[in-house]
Amino acid sequence: MALESPPVPPVDLKKIPLFEGLSEDELRALAERTAQRSFAKNAIVINEGDLSDSLFLILSGRAKVYLGDESGKELILDIKGPGEYFGEMVLDERPRSATVMTLEPSQFATLSRADFTAVLLKHPKIALQVIRNLIRVARGLNENVRSLALLDVYGRVARVLIELAVEQDGKLVIAEKLTQKDLANRVGASREMINRILRDLSQGGYITVTDGRITILKTPPPRL
């Protein structure tokens, strides 16, 4: 006789900033409409061009949002972690505009377009948060276009390093491990070019790289 799997407990949506302001009853009712999904590292969650109708809420793990081409080149648009979400553009009922892949084992909760729309219609504050996030994404894309068009590769690398760094013990540290390929995909350059730039920044005393983690010792100059 097969044993039945224990029921999966409802998702704790209080950990998702998007739903801040909802009452306990509303959060519980919404959580009951979600489905939980687990993905291994380097799993494709969404493919650019897919037709799907779900919002994804990140419960654990990290995922990258990127554009790719047939040759395998990538341009990373964003890295998302616990408490964040992706797939909100499902509201326009058009194919997915980017690919999402996990960077580590991850767990998501999914919410259908119909349920997501119902929440937005009932709660203007949440709708406003979604609008603000979409504006942030649009501004980020504008900055990426400006960077690609007006800055050389070094300038793009320096900009990304500053944007990713957070202060820890008086130092600017990039918490996530960045491979040269990761950085190349973020700025639209070759790994060889990234290798040279990081080497020059290290030799100039601007950064240190230890176990794949970059610490900014002083602000990189406008030009090397």
N, C-alpha and C positions, 0 to 999 in steps of 0.2 A: 504494500500500500504506500503510495507516494505521500510524502509529507508536504503539507501546504506551506508556502512561504509566508513569513509574518507580514502583516500589513505595513506598508511604508508610511511613516508618520508624516503629517502635513508639513509643507514647507513653512519655515519661519520667515514670513515676508517683512517682519520688523527689521530684518538685517538689510533690506533693500531700500536705500534712500529714496528711490522713486516713489514709494508708497507712503512716505512720511505724511502723517496727518489723518490717515484712515483709522477708524475705530477698531477695537479688537474684533468685534463682530464682522466688520467689513473685511478685515484682513483674513479672518478665518474662512469666510465665505469665498473669498478670492483664492485662497490657498487650496481649497478643496477642488477648484477648477484647474489647477495646474497639474502637469505631469512631469515627473522627474526622469532625467536621462543622464547616463554616465558615459564618458568617452575616455579612451586611452590617450596617451601622449601622441601628438602629431596626427590626430584624427581630424578629418574634414567634417565640420559641423554643418556648414552651409557652403554651397558652390555658387559662384557668380553665375547668374542666369537661371538659377533654380526657381521654381514656382512653389512657394510654401506660404503658410498662413500663421506662423507662430512668432511671438516675442520670446527671446531667450533671456532668462535671469541667471546670472552666474552665482552659484552657491559656493563653489570652491574651484581652485585651479585658475589658470590664465589662458587667454586665447588671443591670437593676433588676427586683425582684420586687414586684408590686403587685396591688391589687384595683381593679376598675373597675366602672362602671355604664353603663347604656344611654345616658346623657347625655354620656358622655365624661369624667366626673369620675374622678380616680384618688386612691388612698391608697397611697403607697409604703411597703412593709414593710421592704425591705432593698436595699442596693447591694452586689453581689458582684464580686470581681476574681480575678486569676490565683491558682491554688492552692486556691480555694474551690470549693464544689460546691452544687448544688441538685437537687431532685427526690427527696430521700431518703424523702419521705412516700409514694413509690411502693410502699413495703413493705406498706402496708395494702390495696393493690389497688383503691383507690377513685379516682374522678376527681380531676384536679389541682385544688388548692384556691386557686391564684393564677396570675396571668399573669407570664411572664418575657419581657422584651424587651431586646435588646442596646442599649447606649449608644454603642458604637463597633464597628468590625469585630472580630469575635471568633471564636475557635476553641475547640471543646469536644471532649472525648472522652466517649462514652456507654458505659455499662455496663448490661447487662440486669438485670432484677430477679432472675432466677435466679442469675446470677453474683455479684451483689451480696450476695444472701442467703447463698450458699455461703461467701463471704469472712467475713461476720459470724459464721456458725456455727463456722467454723474458728478465728477470731481474736477472742477475747473483748475484747481491748484496743481493737480497732477498733470493735467493737459498743458499747463503753463511750463511745468518742469520739462516735459517732453519737448516743447517748442524751444525752450532755452538750450536744451542739449543739442537739438538739431541745428540751432544757430551756432553753437560752439563747434560742431562738426564742420559746418559750412565755412566758418572763419578759419578753422584749421586747414581746410582744403585750399582756401585762398592763400594762406601763408605758405603752404607747400608749393603752390603754383608760382608764387612770387620768388620763393627760394630757388626753385629749379630754373626759373627764367633769369634771375638777376644775380644769383650768387654762384661763385665757382664751387668746386667740390669741397675744398677746404672750408669755405664759409658755411656750407651746408652741414658739414661734420661738426664744426664748432657750435653752430646753432642747436643741433640736436643734443650734443653733450650737455649744454647749459640747460636746455629744456627738461632733460631727464634727471638731472642732478637734484638731490635733496640734501639739506643740511643734517649732518650727523656728527656730534662731538666737535662742532666748530669747523667741520670740513664739508665740502660739497662732494657727495658720493652718489654714484649711479648704482642703486641697490640691485637691479637685475643684472644678470650676467649677459654681456653683449659680445657675441662673436663678431669677427670681422665681416662675415656674411650678413649677419643681422644689420649691422651698421650700413653696409653697402646697400642692402635692400631698402633701408629707410631713406637714403639720400640719392638713390639712383646712380650708383657708381660701381666700379669694379673692386674686388677684394684687394687687388694689388695696390690700387690707389689708396684705399683705406689703411692698408698695412703701412705704407710710406708716411701718411699723415700722422697716424698714431705714433710711429717711431720718432718722427720729428718733434711731436709735442712732448713725448717722453724725454728725449734728449735735451729739449729746451727747458725742462723743469716745470712744464705746465700741467702734466698729468702723471699719474702712476697707474700701472695695470697689474693687479695681483689676483691670481686665480680667476681671470676673466672679468673682474670688477674694476671699474675705472673710478679713480679719485681725482678731482680737479684741484690742483694745488694753487693755481692762480688763473685768472681769466685769460683764455687764449687770445692772442693778438689778432687784429683785423686781417693780417697777412702773415704767412710764415716766411 
